[in-house]
């Protein structure tokens, strides 16, 4: 890997880390950058997952230092997501990936609207029953296990609909993805699907960006998070619907 490729991956990693910490979809940037550096296919996916793990770790630290740990709220989310992830991973060979992605790409648009334009407090709906919350996050897990792309955005949108503000939702999302990423990284490393030099460079950039993004999100609140979320959702939806 040349010096300019390393600088490009590091710089892209910083930007992707900020995006992931505030919304999601940073891999839309980092995976193509890894390909430019000669890391393609499963190697790019595995290499990117190492950086995603590091980024969510630094983002989590950043949110925790600002008083948004999200640990207590994470348990009801992480269990169904991980169970759904096992089902999704087991059934992925039986799913039409392109159709599945297009359906999710379309569904994300109205979900974005629901997340951004909530009813006022006095007119808000009752919290979801526990069984529905479990079912919804189980479904998110199935998607994560089968497709994975943009799962951070989907988690953020659903967490927002459950009743969390966007800052707390980001903190919870960060912990959930960190937990899921540990398992994924172990698998990719055991299968030799990680290029360590690009992984370390990208991890440095995404780790820095992840921490910075958490600080920006807490300080700026919804006014800063919402534009990033809108752009991320629309970019991911376009990629899924049109198979870009």
C-alpha positions in Angstrom: 0.0 0.0 0.0 1.5 3.3 -1.1 1.7 6.5 1.1 -1.1 8.2 -0.9 -3.3 5.2 -0.6 -2.7 5.1 3.2 -3.5 8.8 3.5 -6.7 8.4 1.4 -7.9 5.5 3.5 -7.1 7.3 6.8 -8.8 10.5 5.6 -11.8 8.5 4.4 -11.9 6.6 7.6 -12.1 9.8 9.7 -15.1 11.0 7.6 -16.7 7.6 7.7 -16.2 7.4 11.5 -18.0 10.7 12.0 -20.8 9.6 9.7 -21.2 6.2 11.5 -21.1 7.8 14.9 -23.9 10.2 14.0 -26.0 8.1 11.7 -24.5 5.2 9.7 -23.6 4.1 6.2 -19.9 5.0 6.4 -19.0 1.7 4.8 -20.4 3.1 1.5 -17.2 5.2 1.5 -14.6 2.9 3.1 -15.2 -0.3 1.2 -14.7 1.5 -2.2 -11.5 3.1 -0.8 -10.2 -0.3 0.2 -10.9 -1.5 -3.3 -8.8 1.4 -4.7 -5.9 0.2 -2.5 -6.2 -3.3 -3.9 -8.3 -4.9 -1.2 -11.4 -6.3 -2.7 -14.3 -8.7 -2.1 -14.3 -10.6 1.2 -11.0 -9.2 2.2 -12.4 -5.7 1.9 -15.4 -6.7 4.0 -13.3 -8.3 6.7 -10.8 -5.5 6.8 -13.6 -2.9 7.0 -15.2 -4.9 9.9 -12.1 -4.5 12.0 -12.2 -0.7 11.6 -16.0 -0.7 12.3 -15.3 -2.5 15.6 -12.7 0.1 16.6 -14.9 3.0 15.5 -17.9 1.8 17.6 -15.6 1.4 20.5 -14.3 4.9 20.4 -17.8 6.3 19.6 -19.1 4.4 22.7 -16.4 5.9 24.9 -17.2 9.4 23.5 -20.9 9.1 24.2 -20.3 7.6 27.7 -18.0 10.5 28.6 -20.8 12.9 27.7 -23.3 11.0 29.9 -24.9 8.9 27.2 -23.7 5.4 28.0 -26.9 3.6 26.9 -25.9 0.3 28.6 -29.2 -0.2 30.5 -31.2 0.4 27.3 -29.0 -1.9 25.2 -30.0 -5.3 26.7 -33.6 -5.4 25.3 -32.1 -4.5 21.9 -28.9 -6.6 21.6 -30.4 -9.9 22.5 -33.1 -10.0 19.7 -30.7 -8.4 17.2 -28.1 -11.1 17.8 -30.7 -13.9 17.7 -32.0 -12.5 14.4 -28.5 -12.2 13.1 -28.0 -15.9 13.6 -31.2 -16.6 11.6 -30.3 -14.2 8.9 -26.8 -15.6 8.5 -28.1 -19.1 8.4 -30.8 -18.3 5.7 -28.8 -15.9 3.6 -28.2 -18.5 0.9 -31.9 -18.9 0.4 -32.6 -15.1 0.0 -32.7 -13.2 -3.2 -30.2 -10.5 -2.1 -31.2 -7.9 -4.8 -34.9 -8.2 -4.0 -34.2 -8.1 -0.3 -32.1 -5.0 -0.6 -34.6 -3.2 -2.8 -37.4 -3.9 -0.4 -35.4 -2.5 2.5 -34.2 0.5 0.4 -37.8 1.4 -0.2 -39.0 0.8 3.4 -36.2 3.1 4.8 -37.8 6.2 3.2 -41.1 6.2 5.2 -39.1 5.0 8.3 -36.9 8.1 8.0 -40.0 10.2 7.9 -41.4 8.6 11.0 -38.1 9.0 12.8 -37.7 12.7 12.0 -41.3 13.9 12.4 -42.5 12.5 15.7 -45.8 13.7 17.2 -45.6 16.2 20.0 -45.3 14.9 23.5 -48.9 15.3 24.4 -50.0 13.5 21.2 -47.3 10.8 21.3 -48.3 7.2 21.0 -47.8 4.7 23.9 -44.5 2.7 24.0 -44.4 -0.5 22.0 -45.3 -3.6 24.0 -42.3 -5.8 24.8 -43.2 -8.5 22.3 -43.4 -6.0 19.4 -40.1 -4.4 20.4 -38.5 -7.9 20.4 -40.0 -8.8 17.1 -38.9 -5.5 15.4 -35.3 -5.8 16.6 -35.3 -9.5 15.7 -36.2 -8.4 12.2 -33.3 -5.9 12.2 -31.0 -8.7 13.3 -32.2 -10.9 10.4 -31.4 -8.1 8.0 -28.0 -7.6 9.7 -27.1 -11.3 9.4 -28.3 -11.6 5.8 -27.2 -8.3 4.3 -25.5 -6.1 6.9 -25.1 -2.9 4.8 -26.5 0.1 6.6 -27.6 -1.8 9.7 -26.5 1.2 11.8 -28.9 3.5 10.0 -31.8 1.0 10.4 -31.1 0.6 14.1 -31.0 4.3 14.6 -34.3 4.8 12.8 -36.0 2.0 14.7 -34.6 3.2 18.1 -35.9 6.6 17.3 -39.4 5.2 16.8 -39.2 3.3 20.0 -39.0 6.6 21.8 -35.3 7.4 22.2 -33.9 10.8 21.2 -31.3 10.7 18.4 -28.3 11.1 20.8 -29.4 8.3 23.1 -30.3 6.1 20.1 -26.9 6.6 18.6 -25.3 5.6 21.9 -27.3 2.4 22.1 -26.7 1.7 18.4 -23.0 2.0 19.0 -23.0 -0.6 21.8 -25.1 -3.0 19.8 -22.9 -2.8 16.7 -19.8 -3.1 18.8 -21.1 -6.3 20.3 -22.1 -7.8 17.0 -18.8 -6.7 15.4 -16.8 -8.7 17.9 -18.3 -11.9 16.6 -17.9 -10.9 13.0 -14.3 -9.9 13.4 -13.4 -13.2 15.1 -14.9 -15.0 12.1 -13.1 -12.9 9.5 -9.8 -13.2 11.3 -10.1 -16.9 11.7 -10.8 -17.3 8.0 -7.8 -15.1 7.0 -10.0 -12.5 5.4 -8.3 -9.4 7.0 -5.5 -7.4 5.4 -3.9 -6.0 8.5 -2.0 -2.9 7.2 -5.0 -1.4 5.6 -7.1 -2.5 8.6 -4.9 -0.7 11.0 -4.7 2.5 8.9 -8.5 2.5 8.4 -9.1 1.7 12.1 -7.0 4.7 13.1 -9.0 7.0 10.9 -12.4 5.6 11.8 -11.5 5.5 15.5 -10.6 9.1 15.5 -13.7 10.0 13.5 -15.9 7.9 15.7 -14.9 9.8 18.8 -15.1 13.1 17.1 -18.6 12.3 15.7 -19.9 11.4 19.2 -18.8 14.8 20.5 -20.3 16.6 17.6 -23.6 14.7 18.0 -23.9 15.5 21.7 -23.0 19.1 21.3 -25.1 19.8 18.2 -28.0 17.5 19.1 -30.8 16.8 16.6 -30.0 19.9 14.5 -26.7 18.3 13.6 -27.7 14.7 13.5 -30.8 15.0 11.3 -29.1 16.3 8.2 -26.4 13.6 8.4 -29.1 11.0 8.9 -31.2 12.2 5.9 -28.2 12.1 3.6 -27.1 8.7 4.9 -30.5 7.2 4.5 -31.0 8.6 1.0 -27.6 7.4 -0.2 -28.1 3.9 1.2 -31.6 3.7 -0.2 -30.5 4.7 -3.6 -27.7 2.1 -3.6 -30.1 -0.6 -2.5 -33.0 0.3 -4.9 -30.9 0.9 -8.0 -28.2 -1.7 -7.1 -25.4 0.9 -7.5 
